[in-house]
Amino acid sequence: MILLNEYKIFNPLRDFKTMLRKEWQKLLVKPVQWLFQFTLAQWFRVKIRGTMLKESSIIIANCTSVIDPLLLALFLPERLNFVLEPQLHDKLWVKVLKLFAEVVFLDLSQSSTKQRLIKTIEAENKSWVLFPQEFKNEVKSFDDYGFVLRQLGREVRPIRIEGAQHSFFSLAKEKHAIYFFPKITLHLMESLSLNAQHKDEKSWGRRLFLLLSEMAFLNFNTEQSLFAAILQGAKHAYSQGSWIEDYNRQPISFRQFIARCFILGRQFKSETQPSEMVGVMMPTTIAGAVSFFALQAYRRIPAMLNFSSGFYNLYSVCQAAGIKTIYTSRQFIQTAKLETLVEELDKAGFMVRFLEDFAPKINLARKFAGLLKSTLPSLTYRLVSGVVKPDTSALVLFTSGSEGVPKGVALTHKNILANCYQMMSRVDFALQDIFFNALPIFHFFGLTAGTIVPLVAGNSCFFYPSPLHFKIISGLVHETKATIFFATDTFLTGYARAAGPKDFSSLRYIFAGAEKVRSETMHYWRETFNVQIYEGYGATEASPVISLNCPLASRADSVGLVLPSIEYRIEPVEGIAEGGRLVIRGPNVMSAYLTPDKANPIENDGWYATGDIVVEDDEGFLSIIGRIKRFAKLGGEMISLSVIESIASTLWPEQLHAALSRKCPRKGEQIILFSEYAKASKSAFIHHVHAQKYPELLVPQTVLPNVKIPVLASGKIDYPSLERDLTTFFPDSSSAETNLS
C-alpha cells in the first residue's frame, strides 16, 4: 500500500505560487540589501583591498564584531554561505544576515557534523565562510576546523576585517578604543593551500590559530606613543575597576596612576629637556612605574639603570647614553644599601635626584591640577607633550651584561607596543586577570611583559621590588589572587621551595624566560601546584619577546612559535651540524645600538642576527641550542656549553651549574663545569653521560663542586664574574683566553 504522504503530488498551481513568493522575496530583499550596503558604506567608509575571490572559495575570517558577517555578505560580490554556532540562531544580527546570505548552524565538535559539512561543501559549488572564533573557544575548535579543511583539500582565502573592532558592535571592547564610525577595510589576503608540512587536522588547527593571531596583531594600533596606549588601557580599567598595587599594600586606581604621572612629570619637566635621556634607578614599584610614565608624558626618554651592576658599568652606560640626571628614591637607596653607589655617581658628575625631595613642592593646588588633568588625560597629554611620532625613541635599556659590558639599546614607541600587542595576540589574557610582577624593570622581561602589558591592557597588577623574597612573594600571590605570573627558572625553583600547597592556586599561567626552564621545574610546578609554565625566548634588541609557548600552541622542550609579524631565517654555521644562527626582522626589532662605535648587528634591510643557535621542528617550534659564543671547539666538533649545563641540571637538579671553556697552552681548549652541588664530580658526570648515551665530548675536563655561582638581577648566570673567579681555581687562567659568552 502506498500512502499519499510518501510522495509529492504534482500541483502546478501550488508550485507556481511558491515560485512567485520566492521571486517577490528576492525583489523585496534587493532594496533592503542596497539600503544596508549604502548605510554601512557611508558610516564606516568600507573599502576592499586585494584581489577578488574566485568562485566557490573557502573563506576564513577573523571575528572582531557582530557586523563582520554582514560586511562580508554585503560587500563581496558572490552570495555567501556562513557556518555559525547553533547558539547564535536567535540573535538579531543573524536574522538580518539570513536576508542576504545562506546560514548553516553547526556544532563542529561533533564528528558527524563535521562530515556533514564536508559533504555539503563538496556537493554545492558555492563560497563558504568559516569563523574559527578568536580566543573564544578552546584549542579543540581550531582542530575541528583543521579537520574540515584537511578533508576538503581546497585553497583557503583569509580575509582580515580591520576597523570593526573599534565600532560599537565590537566583540573586544576591552582591548580596543571605541569610536562612533571607524573606517573599515576588508583585506583579501593571499590564498593558503594544503602542503606536506601540514598533514593532519592538529597542524591545520594550529595554522589557523597562527593566522588569526596574525590578524589580531595587525588590528592593534602601533602607530601611537606608549603614553597614549596607557591612556587607552586606563579607559578599559575604569569600566573594570582595575587597580595597581605594590608592597606598600595601598592600591590605587588607574585614574590616580595617571594623575601621579602628570604631577611628577611636571617636576621632571622643570629639570630636564624634551627628548633628553634621563636615568631612572628604581625598583619594581608603583613609584618606579609612575617615574617611567611621568617621563613619557612629558616627552623625555627614560633610561632604565641596573643598580645591581656596580658603579663602573653604570658610569659606562650613562656616559654612552649622555645621561646627566638620574632619578631614584632615598627610601629605596637606604633599603638596598646603595649609598656608596650614589656617592660615586655624584662624584662622577651626575645629578642624582631623590623623588622624596619633590614632596614639599607638590602642594594641594598641584595635586588638584594633576587630578583635573587625569579627567581629560588625552587632551592634557597632547597639550603637555605635543606630537610624539611612534618611530622616535621611547626608552633606553641596557643588555643584561651576561656577556660582558652592557650595550645600550634605544627602542621606539612602535617597537615596544608591537611586542606588547604581539603577546596579547597570542595569549588569551582575560579582563579579570591579575598580573604579578617581581622582576626588575631595568630589564625588558620585567618592563615590557610584567609592567607595560598589564597597563596597556587595563588589567589589575601587583608590583614587588625584589624577586629574591621567595616566601613573601609566594604569600602575596595567594593574597592578591594573581592569575598571571612572570619569573625565571632560578626564581621559580626558589618559590617552589618556599611556597605552601595553596599559594599558587589562583594562577592561570606562568611565563618564564631569560634562561632555560628545566623540565624538572616544569614537572614540579605542574604536579605540585597544577600550573603550566610557558617558556619564551627573547632579546633586549627585540623589545624583548621573539617566540613564546602559549595555551593554544605549546610544545615541551621548546621556546614556542615566533610571534606575529616577525620574519626569521636560520643560517648554517660552520662546525655546527644541527640547527643554525637565528636571524629575525619585525616591528619590535631595534634599528641600531645606542652608541655608534658598537658594531651594528642590523642589516640594511632590517635583519638582526640574534647570536643564538636554534633548531626548528616541522611545526615551527624553536629550541635554543645555545649562544654562538658559548660553543667550544673540541676534536673538530662544536660543543654547546649550554648543553653541558643542561646535562648537569638533570643529574643534580635544583642546583645551579655553569660551564666555561678556556684556551689551555698545553692541551688546547678545555671545558670547566662549576656546580653548586657539594658532591658534584666528574666520575658521576661520566656515568650519567654513558647511561644517557650522550657523546663522550660532552664530558668536561674539570668539575668544580660547591661553587657559589653569581647570578644577575634578571636571573641569568653572571659569566663575566665567573670568568674573573677562574684565577682562584686556575692561576694560569689570566693568560688564557676564556670562552664564556
N, C-alpha and C positions, 0 to 999 in steps of 0.2 A: 504494500500500500504506500502511495506517495502522498505526503502531506503538503498542503499548499504553501506553508511557510518554509518549506525546504528549497523552494526555487523562486525566482523573481518573475512574476507575471509581466509580460510586455504591456506597457501602458504608455502610449505616445503622449497623451495629454499631461500625465504626471511628469514624464521626462522633460517635456517642453517647459513646464513651469519651473522645474529645478534648474534647467539651463538658463532660463530667463532671470531667475533670482540671483544666480551667480554672476551673470553679466551686470545686473543692476548694482550688486555689491562692488564689483570692480569699478563701475562708473562712479559710485559714491566715494570709494576709498581714494581714488585718484586726487580729487580736490583736497581731501583731508591730508593725504601724504604730501602734496605740494605745500599746504599751509604749514605743516610741521617742519618741512625742509626749509622753507623760507624763514620761519621764525628762528629756528636754531642757527641758520646761516647768518642771520642778522645779529642775533645775540652774541654768538661765540666766534664769528668770523672764521668759520670752519674752512680749513684748507687740506688738500690731499697731496702728499709728497711721495714720489716713487712711481714705478711703472705699474700700470693697471693689472688687475688679476686676470689670470687665464680662467676660462670656463671650468666649472667643476673643481674648484680649488678646495683644499682643506686649510682653513684659516685658524691660526692660534692668536688670540688677542689677550692683552693684559686687561685686568678688570680694575678700573680706577673710580668708576662712578656708576650709578644706576642707569644713566642715559647712554652708556657705551654701546649696548646692542642697538639702540635706536639710531645712534650716529652711523653705525655700520650699515644698518638696513636702509637708511635714508640717503646716504651719500655714496654708497657703492652701487654701480650700475645694475648688477645682477640681483634677482630676488634670492635672498639667502635663507638657509635653514639653520636654526640655532638649537644647540643641545644645552639645556639648562637643568638645574637640580629640581626635583619634584616640589620641594618646599617653597619654591618661588611661584608656584602656579597661580596663586590668588593675588599677587602683587599688582598694583595698578599699572605700573610701567610695563609689566609683562602683557597685560591685556591690550595696552596701546600697541606694543610691539607686534602682537598677533595680527594686527590690521595690515602690516606691511611685510611680514615675513612668516615663514613656517617655523613653528616652535615645537620641539620634542622634549618631553620631560623624562629624564632617565637618571637612575641611581647607578653609576658605573662601578660601584663597589661590588655589585652582583655580577658573577661570571656570565650568567645567561643574558643579562642586559648588555654587557659588552659585545657578546656575539651577535645579539640582535641589531645593535647599532652598526656593527661592521657589515652585516648583510644588507642593511638598509642603505648605507652609503655606497656600497658596491653596486646595488641594484638601480639606484637613481643617479642620473647624470646631472647632479646639482652641486652647488657650493655649500659647504658646511662650516659653521663657526663653532669652535670649542673654546671655553673659558676655563683652563686649569686655574683654580682660584689661588690668587697670590697670597700665600701665608694664611689663608682662611682654613685650609684643610690640612690633614696630616700628610706625611710622605706618601702614603698609600694612594692618594688621589692622583699624584703625578705618575705613579706606577700604573694606575688604571688607564690613564690617557696614553701612557707609553705603550701599553699592551695594544690598544686600539690602533695607534699609529704604526706600530711594527707590523701588525697583521695586514693593514691596508697597503703598506709598502709604497705609498704615494708621496709626492713632494708636499711639504708643509709651507704655507706662506704666513710668516709672522706679521702682525700689524700692531704697531705701538701707538696707543692713543695718548696724546700729550695735551695737557691743559685741563682736561675734565676733572682731574684730581683737585683743582683749585676752585671748582664750582660748588654751589650749594648742594649739588647732587653727589658730592664726593663720598666715597666709602672709607676714606682715610683722613678725616678732618683733623685728627690728632697729629698727623705727620706733615701736612701741607698748609700753606697760607690759603685762605678762602677769599675770593674776590667775587664781585657781582657778576661780571660777564667776561671771564678769561678767554683768551684766544685758544682755540682747539685745533690741533693738527693731527691728521691721520697719517702716520708714517708707514708706507707699504715697504717692508723690508725684503731683503733677498730671500729667495726660497731655500729651504733646508731639505736635504734628501737623506734617506737611509744609506748607511755605508757599513763597511766591515767593522768599524770601530764601535758601533752601537748595535750589538747583536740581539739584545734582549730588552724586555719592557723596562727593567730597572735602569738600564743605561739610558733609554729614551726618557724615562721619568726624570732622571737626574738632568738630562739635557734640557728638558722643558723647564725645570726649576732654574737652571742657569740662565736660560733665555728670559724667563720672567723677572729674575733678579736684575739682569742687564737692563731690561725695560724700566724696572722700578728705579734703578740708579739714574738713568737718563732723564727721568721725570723730576728729579730733585734739582733745585736751583743752586748751582755752584757759582753763579755769576753775581755774588754778593760778598759783603765783608763778614768776618767772624762775628762781630758785634751785632750786625743786622740779623744774622742767623740765630743768635742767642735771644734777641728780642722776639723773633718768631716763635722760638721754643717757649718763651715766657707766656705767650698768648695761650698755648696749649696747657701750660702749667696752671694758669689762672682757673680754667674750667675744671681741671682735675684736682685742684687743691694740693699740688705738689709742693714739697718742701726741700730745703737744703740744710744739712746739719753737720756738725763736726764733734770732736771730742769734748767740747765745752757743754754739749747737750742743750743748746739753746737754738732750736730750729727757726729758720727764717723762711719767709715766702719768696717766690721769685721776684715779686714787686719790690720787696725790701732789698733783695740782692741787687737789682738794677739801680735802686736809689743809692745804695752804697757805692756802686761803680761810678755814678755821676758825682757824688760827694767827694770821694777820694781822688777821682780823676781830675777834679778842679784843682786840687792841691798839687798833683803831678804836673799839671799844665803850667803852673807858675814857676816851676823849677827846670823844666825841660822844653825842648823844641819839637815841632811836628816832624815826624819821620825819624826822630833820634832813637838810637838803640839804647835802651835803658835796662840795667841789670836788675833782676828780681831774684832774691835769695830767700825763698820762703818754703815752708813745709806744705804738705797736703792738708790744707785747712780752708775754711771759708775765707779767712783773710788772704790766703795765698791766691785763691780763685778770684776774689774781688780785685786784688792788686793787678793780676793779669788782665782782666777785662776792663779795669779802670784805664789802663794804658791804651787798650784797644779803642775805648770810647773816644779818646782824645787824640787818636792817630799817632800814638807813639808805638815803638816796636819793642815789646818785652824780650829780653834775652835771659832765658832761664838758666841760672847758675847752679852748678853742682857743688854744694857746700862741703861735701864729703871728699872732694878730690884733692884738697890741700891748696896752700897758697900759690905755689909755683904754677900749677895747672890753671888755677883761677886767674892769676896775673896774665898768663899767656893768652887765654881765650878772651879776656877783657881787652887786652891790647889789640888782638886781631880784629875784634868787633868794633873797636873805637868807643868802648863804653867809658863814660865819665862818672855817671851816677848809679849807685846801687841802692835799692830799697830792700829793707829787711825789717824784722821785728825784734825789739830788745828782749821781750819775753822768750822768744824762740832762741836767740843767741845765748841767753843765760841757761836755758834748759838744755840746749845741745852742747854747752861748754865751748862755744866758738869765739870767745872774747879775743883770744890771741890772733885768730884769723882776721877778725875785724880790725884789730890794731895794725896788722901787717898791711891790709888793704888801704887803710887810712894813710899809713906812712908812704905807701907807693903812689899816693896822689889821687886816689879815687874818693869821691864824695859818698860816704856811706850814710844813708838817711834812715831813721827809725820811724815806723808808722805811728808809734805812740806819741812822737813829738808833734804830730798834726792835731792831736786831740784838743788842745787849747784854742786852735784856730777854727775848729768846726763847732760853731755856736748854734743856738737854736734856729736862727734865721737860715743858716746854710743847710741845716738838716731839713728844714721845711722846704727849702728850694729844691733839694735833692728828691724829696718825696713828691713834690709837684712835678718835677721832670719825669719821674717814673710813671706818672699817669698818662703822659704823652711821650713815651720813650722814643718812638721812631722820629717824630718831629724834632725833639731835643737833640737826638743823635745827628741828624742832618745839619742842624744849626751849629753844634759844637765841633763836629768833625769835618764837615764839608764832604766833597766827593771822594770816596775811597774806591779805587779800582781793584777788582778782585785779583789782578796779576801783580800787585805790589806786595812787598814783604809784609808778612803779618807777625812773624816771630822768629827768634833765633834760638836754636838748640844746639847742643854740642854732643858729638858721638860719645859713647859710653866710656871710652878710654881703655877698653879691654885689649886693644891692640897697640897702645902707645898713647901719644899726646892726643887729646880730644880735638876733633875737627869741627869748625863752626858751620852749621847748616842753616841757611836762611830759606824759609818756606813761605809761600804766598797764601793769601786767604783762600784762593781756589784749591791749592794743594791740600790744605787741612780739611776744608769742607768736603772735598771729593772723597777723602779717606773716611770721614765720618759717615757720609752717605753710602759709600761702598759697603761698610759694615752693616749699616741699617737696612740695606737692600738684601743682605744675605741672612740676617738673624731676625727672628720674629720677636723683637722687643715689644712688650705689651705696655699699655698705658699704666697698668698697675705695678709695673716692675720698679724695684728699688735698687739702685746701684750702690755698691760699697767699694770704695777705692782707698787703699792704704799705700799704693805705690807712689814714689816721688814724682812731682810734676816737673822736675828738671830732665826727665826722660820722656820720650814720646808715648810709651805704653801707658804710663800713668796720666799724662796730659791729654792725649787725644782720646784714647778709649775710656779711661777712667773718669775724666773730668769734662771734656768738651762734648762728647757724645750724649751723656745724660742731660746736659744743659741745653743742647741744640734740640733734643727730642722732647724736652719739658718733663722729664722724669724726676721723681724724688731721688736724692742721692745723699750719701753719708761719706764724709772725708775723715781720714785718720792720718796723723803726721808721720808714723813710722811703721813699716811692715814687719818690724822685728819683735813687736809686742804680741807674741803668739797667743797667750792666754787671754789677754784683754780683747784682742780682735775677735777671737772665737766667740767670746761672750757678747760682744757688741753686734756681731752678725745675727745672733739669736734674738737679741733685744730689739733690733731695728727691723727684724723680719725681712732682711735683704734677700733679693732674688737673683741678682747679677753680681758676680764677684770676679776680681782680676788678681792674678798672682803669678809667681814663677814657681818652678819645681822646688827650688830650695825652700821658699816660704811655705808652700803647700805641705811639705814634709813637717815643718815646724808647727803649723796649725793643726795638722792631724794628730801630732803627739800631745798637744796641749788641750784639745777640744773635748768637750763632753759628747755623749752619743747623740744629743738632740741639738747641738749648737748650730749645725748647718742644715737643719731640716727644712728651712724655708727656701733654700737656694734652688733655683731652676737650672742655671748654667754657671759654670766656671770657665773663664777664658784665660789660658796660660800662654806665655811666650817668654822671650828674652834668653831662654836657654832650653835645651832639650827636656821634655817631660818624660820621665822614665815610665815604662809600662807598669812597674811596681806601684808608682804613685797613682796612676790611673785606676789600677785594680783596687787598691786600698780605699780610695775615695768612693768608688762605685759600690764596693761591698760594705763598707762601714757607714757611710753617710748617704748612700743611694743618690749620689750626684755624679753626673757625667762631666768630665773635663774635656774641653775643646781646645786643642793646641793650634796656635797660629805661628806665623813667621813674618818677620818684617825687618826694616832697616830705618834708621833715622832719616836717611835720604829719601825715603818713600812715605814719610808722614805718619805712621811707620808701617802699617799693615800691608803685606803683599799677598799672603794667602791665609786661609782660615778654614778650619773644620767648623761645621755648624750643625744644628739639629737635623736639617734636611739634607745634608751632604757631608758625611763623616767617614773616615777610614782610619783604622788603627795604624800606628807607626808612621803616620804621615803628618804634614803640616797643612793639609787641606788643599782646596782648589784655589787657584788665583782669583782675586776679586774682580768684579765687573770693570770693564773698560781698561784693564791692564793687559797690554800685549807682552808676550815673552817669547824668548827662544833659549835653547840650551846648546851652548857651543862646546865642541870637543876640546879636551885639554890633554896635551901630550903626557903620557905616563899614567893616565887615569882611565882604566878600561870601562868602568861603569859610571854613567852619568856625565855631567859636564857643567860648565860655568853658566849660571843663570844671568840673563840679561833682560831687563824689563823697560817698558815705556808706558806712561799713563799720566792721567791728570793729577795724580798725587805725588809725582816724582819731581824732585828739585831740579833747578836748571844748572846750578854750579855751587861749589863750596864758597863760604863767605870770603875767604882770603884768596886773592888771585895767584899767590905763589904755590897753592896746592894744585897738584895735577888734577885736571878736570876729568872726572870719570864719565861725563855725559858727552855722547857723540853729537855731532851737528844735527842729526835728525831725532834727537831726544832719547836715545837708548842709554840706559845706565847699567854698567857692569857691577853686579852686587858683590862679586868676590866669593860667592858661595858655590860649592859643588852640589848639585841636586840630581835626583833621579825622578823621572815621571813615569807613572804606570799608564795602562791603556785607557784609564778613565780620566786622566788629567790630574790625579792627586800627586803632590810633590813630597819627596822625602829628602831631608838635608843630610848629606854625607859629611860635610864639614867645610870650613873655610879653606880657600886655596892656599893661604899662607900657613894653615895648620895641617900641612902634609909633610911627612918626612920621606926621603928617598933612601930606601934600603934594598940592596941587591937588585937595583934597577927598577924596583917597584915603588909606586907612590902609596904610602901608608897614611891613612887618616888618623890623626891623634884623637879626634872626637870619637872614633870607633873604639879605640883602646879605652877611653874613659867610659864608654857605654858598657863595654865588657866588664870593667871593674865594678860598675854600678850594679850589674846583675849578680856578680859574685859577692859583693859586700854592699847590699842595699842600705839605704838610709844614712849613707856617709858620702862626703864629697871626695871626688878624685880629680886630679888634673895631670895631663901628660904634656911634657915639653920634649923637644928634640934639640940636641946641641952637636956642633961640629967638634969631634974629638981628633986632635992632631995625629994620634996613633991608630985609631980604629975607625976613622970616618964618622958618619952620623950615628948618634945613639939616641934612644928614647928613654926618658926617665918618667916614671909614674909616681906621683905624690898621692898619698892616701891618708885620710883622717882616721881610718880604721887601724886600731892599735896592733892587730895581729896580721895585717896585710903582709904577704910575702910573695916572692917571685915563684916559688915552688907551687903555691896554691893557684897562682895565676896560670902557670903552665898546665897544671892538671885540669883546670877549667877549660882552657883553650882546646886541649886534646879531647875532653869529654863532649864539647860542643862542635868539634870538628872544624874549628877555625884555622886559618893559615898560621903556620909557625912564625911568620914575620910579624904577627900582631903581639908577640911576647916582648915586653920592654926589657931593655938591658938591665935596668935597676928599678926596684920597687922600694920606695921610702915610706915606711908606716908611721902612723901617729904624727902627721904633719898638719898643723893648722893652716888650712888653705884660705887665703884672703879673698873676700867677696866684695864686689862693688855694691852700691846702694840699689842698683837695678836688679840685683840677684845674680849677675854674671860673675864668673871667676875673674879675679884681677890678675891676669897673666903677667903684666909688666912687673908687679910687685913680687910675684913668684919667681920671675927671672932674676930679680935682684937678690932674692934669697938663695939662689943657686950657689953663690960663693960660700955660703955656710956649709953646704954639703960637698961641694966640689971646688976646692981652692983654685984650680986651674981654669974654672969656667969663665973668669973675667976676660981671658984671652981667646975664648972660643965663641963662635957665633951661635946664638940660640934661636931656634925657630919656635915662636910661641904664638903667632897670630897670623 
